[in-house]
Structures are given as C-alpha cells and as structure tokens.
C-alpha cells in the first residue's frame, strides 16, 4: 500500500544545514509536500514541489525530488533554534482527493545552540 | 483573517461517552478535512467534506465515527461510545479550493479517554 517513510530524529548545530529525507511509494502523486509542526500546534505548510520538477528553492529552504528513486529531501540552510520542530513529508493519496494526504511519521529536528 | 478554529482544545471522556469536536474553517474556505494523529504517529486522513456533503470518507472507521459540515455553523466530528484507542489529537484543516494539498490546519483537539 501507500507509504511515506522518514527518519525520526535529526540533531544539528545552529548555523549548520539540515537535510531531512523522505521516501514515498506512489509514483502518480502530482505534488509532494513538507509540513512543519511546532509543539502543541497544528501543521503549517512549508513548501511543496510539483512532480515534474527536480528542485525548488524558497529562501532558506531547498526541496530536491528524485522521482526515479521516489526520494524527497528538504534542506534548511543556516538552521536556527526556531527551526526546531517536527517536519512531515506528505504525498497525495492515489485515487483520493488532493487533500487526502499520506503523511510520514515526521522527523523531529533539534537545533543545538 | 482568523485561522482554522478548533474546539475544545482538550477533551476528557470516560469509556462509553460521546465526544464532539468542532471546526470552523478559515474565512472563504468551503473544504474541510479531518485527520487523526495517534501518539508517535503521522497524521491519518479521516474525511473530507464540503458544505452539506461528504466527499471522501475513506479514512473514517466504519462504526461510531461520523462527520458533518452543515450549511450554517462549524464542521463536527462525532465519536460515539468512545474507547481508549480513540485517544488522539484530531486535526481539522481547510482549503479554499477542491483539488489541492495546500491545507491550513487548526491547532487540534486532544481527546483523552479514561
């Protein structure tokens, strides 16, 4: 069935780059998404990439998509303590509505000062 | 422009009671989604509604769970005869258009079943 896999934890030092990786199974997904969840809060859409793109850059965020390997990554440049949160990768469910997203379990990013 | 509003933020119920969770979408959004997040898990899709219609309920458990989005008022997720396994965070999201994964999430309602 459909599945999205992420590593559960990542720890970096302030100022370093963070790279969060994700693999997905549904090759027909039109869009792939990165959401951020801060403690006690709902998810916030960070960025998304259309499936015919290889890369998308948005300020400190860079998304790389390797469609052949079904691998998605999120790079955060110059990571700050305010970036500490859980980051979820998501794809649209095959055959479902676009808002029916399959989420990974999330990667908890800890940023050490 | 207020975001997605969910209430209550925290709800405690005893086994066998009913839980009602409410969600008011962002202004101008007519598409509402409910997701459930179990401890240490990602979010799982439950149901997608437009005003007065259930569009996709493929993630809803077959029994005890129901959802509505009436013409007036908030969307409601109703869980009858709650069990301990229903303890989770329930997130509502809304979007302005139909075919998009750009969802705006509320802060969630955390249900604890004793």
Interface residues (C-beta under 8 A of the other chain):
Chain A: X4 X31 X33 X35 X40 X41 X42 X43 X44 X45 X48 X88 X90 X92 X93 X96 X97 X98 X99 X100 X101 X102 X103 X104 X105 X106
Chain B: X4 X31 X33 X35 X40 X41 X42 X43 X44 X45 X48 X55 X56 X58 X59 X91 X93 X95 X98 X99 X100 X101 X102 X103 X104 X105 X106 X107 X108
